[in-house]
């Protein structure tokens, strides 16, 4: 199995295939966290390709700066620590003052510190929840307050299929992602009457730096061989394989996010969309 390159491709069109989404987000402002690489960078590209202006944020500014250089005025790079509620509020306030109303917010920022529970440190547990759950709270709350006042908006949280299926060695990550999913649904319930939609996208194994780091931590150096093992599954680790026979590319996740952020999903809220090639058998 070969790795999938990280670039957006034009999909073939035919009878019954939707027309291009290019331009459908013209005039809208989006905020994306964890935008410097992987899924976050793909989400920025997808939103920008659909016409949105994107405020791309990350702790590491190198990746978002590169995106800004590529897309010009459509992508603005800003540093952001999502665990800092005051910093999040200040950035959203400044963005609305200088750029206009925020229409879309996408939570992608996340960390993974794998460990068996018996060896899991309090520090790793707290850090994981601070980013993966606390960051979602800070960004979503700040965005939703303004969206609710205007009577429109879309919030999408990128979680993980580990939020719904137990994973050995990933208790902190899985629990934090489950918290992010349920938080997003509860928020969505509260702001639905104000015209604000809140949904989650739950990826499975995706070819990102996080996935590569997970392989490296387990001693795996051959990326192609590691990908094959993920596709086949691991009975000893109680993991199913991937029925569709491939690891996701970040663009696969970004496409789902852009759809949920768009008017094509105008009647979808509180939804949890798994994009994992069937890996969890939607358990």
N, C-alpha and C positions, 0 to 999 in steps of 0.2 A: 504493500500500500504506500503510495507516495503522498507527501505532504501537499496540502492545498495552498497555493500562493495567496498572499493577503492583498487582493485587489478586487475591485468591483467589476463585474462582467455584465454585459447586456444579455438578458435572457431572451431566448427565441420566442417570437410571438406567433400565435396562430388562433384558430377558432376557439373561443371560450377562454382565451388567455387575456388577463387584464392589460389595458394599455399602460404605457410607462407612467411611473409616479412622478417623473421629473416635473418640478414646478408646483406640485400640489401643496407645498408648504411655503410658497412665496409670501413674504411679508411677515412671517412669524419668527419669534425669538425663542430659542431653545437654550437651556442650560444643561450641560453634560458633565458629570463628575467622573473621575478616573479615566479621563479622556486621552491620556498621553500615549497609550499603546493598547494592543489587543482589542477586546470587544469595545472599549470606550472609544478608541480611535476610529473603529469601523462605524460606530454609531454616529460620531461627528461627521464622517464622510457621507453616510447615508442621509442624514438630515440636510447637510449642505447641498448634496446632489438633488434633493427634493425641493430646494429653494429657500430653506430656512437660513437665518443668521444664527450662528451658534457661538455661545460663550463656552469655550472648552477649558475645563479646569482640571488641575491635578497638583499633587504635592511636588512632583517632578515636572518642571516646566519645559524640559527639553523636547518632549514629544508633542506637547500642545503648541509650542512655538513653531515646530516644523509644520504642523497642520495649518497654522495661521499663515505661514510663508507660502504654502501650497495654494490655499483657497483665498488668500487676500482678505478683503473686507468682510467676506461671509463668515469667517472664523476668527474670533478674538480669543487670545490665550491669556489665562489668568491663573496664578497660583492659588490653591485652596486646600486647607486642611479641614475635611468634613467633620472631624471630631470636635472642632472649635465652633460652637453654636454662634458666638458673637461674630466670628469671621464670616460665617455663612450668611448671617443676616446683613452684615455690612456689604458683602458682595452683591446680594440680591437687591438691596436698596440702591446701591450705586448703579447697577445694571438697569433697573427700571427708571432711574433718573436720567441716565445718559443715552440709553438704547431704546427704551420704550417698554411696554408691558410684556411680561414673560408669559408665553403661551404654552411652553413645553418644558418639563423638567425630567431628566433621565438620571437615575441613580445607578452608576456603574462601579464607583470606587469600592474596592474590597481587598481584603488580605486573607491569606491562608497560612496557618501555622499548624501543620499536621502533627499529631501526637496521640498515642494511646491515652485514654482518660486517666489511667493509673499514674501516668507520668506527666500529665498536663499541669502546667504551672498556672497560678492565679494571674500572673502577669500576661501570659499568652491568651487566656480566656478573656480578660478584661480588654486587652488591645483588640482582639477579634470582634468583640461586641461593640467596642467604641466606634470602629469603622463600619462594619457590616450592618449593624442595627442602628447605632447612635447617629451615624452619618446620614442614614436614610431618614431618620426622624428630623434632623436639623434642616436638611435641604427640602424635604417634602413639606414640612410645616411652614417654612418661610415662603415657599412658592404657593402653597395652597391658600394661605391667608389672603394673598393678593388676587389669586385666580378666583376665589369664592366671591370676593367683592365685585369682580367684573362679570361673574356669571359664565365663565368659560375657562377651559384649560385642560391639559392632559399631563399626568404624572405616570412615568413608567419606571419600575424598579427591576433591575436585573439581579435576580437571586441565583438559584442553582437547583438542579434536580435533587441535590443532597438535602434540600429542605423538606422533601417528602419521603425520602428513602434513607434508612440508616446506612452509614459508611464507617467502616472500621478505621480508626486513626484520624477521623475528621469530625469529632463530636463538637468542638467549639465552632468550627466553620458551619456545619450542618445546622446546629442550634441557632446560630446568629442569622443564617439565611432564612430559617423557618420563622424567626421573629420578624425579619424584614418583610416577608410575605404577608403574615397576618396583620402587621402594622399597616401595610399598604391597603389591604382589604378593609380594615376598620376605618381608615382615613377616607377611603372611597365611599363607604356607606354614609359617613357624616357629611361629605361635601357633594354627594350626588344631586341633591335638591338645588345646589348652586351651579349646576352645569359643569362640574369638574369631574373628569374620569380618572380613575386610578387602577392601574393594572400591573401585573408582574410578568416577566419573562424568565423562565427557568432553564438555562442551558445545561446540557450534559458536558461530557468531555469535549473541549474546544482547543484548537491548536493555538495556544497563547503562551506567553512567558510563564504564567502561573502553572500551566500544564507541564511545561518543560522543567520547571523547578521541582515539581512534584516527582517527575521521573528521575531527575538527578538525585533528589533526596533518597530515593529508593535504590540508588546505585545503577540506574539504567542510563547508558550512554548512547545507545543506538535508537534514534528517534523513530525510525521506520519500524523497527522490531517492537518498540514500545507501543506504537500505534496499533500494530497488528494484535498485540495482546489485549489492548483495551477493546478492540472490536470483537475479539473472540470471547471476552469475559474471563472471570477468574472465580471458579467455584470455591476455592479455599478462602477467598476474601468475601464470599457471598455477593459477588457482583455479576449481574447479567452482562452479556455483550451488547453490541449495538446492532439491532436488526437491519438497519439500512446499510450497514457495512462500511461506514466511514466515520471518522472524527469530524466534528463540525469545524468550519472555517468561521472566523469572527463575523464575516459578512452574513452568514446564515442567521446569527443572532441579531445583527443590526437590522436586517430586513423585517424581522418580527417587531422590533422596537419601533421602527418607522411606521409600520402599519398601525400599531396600537396608538401611536401619537397622532395619526392622521384622521381626517374626517371619514375615511373608509371604515373606521372602527367607532363611529359616533354613537352607536348603541351598545358598546361593549365597555363594561366597567366591573370591577371586583373580580376580574378574570386572571387566571394563572396559566399562562401558555408555556407548555413544556416544549423545548426545542432541543431534543436529545437523540433524535434518530430512533426513538422507541426504546431507549436503554432501560428505562424504569418500568416498562410495560404499563405505564401510567398508573402505578400502584398508589 
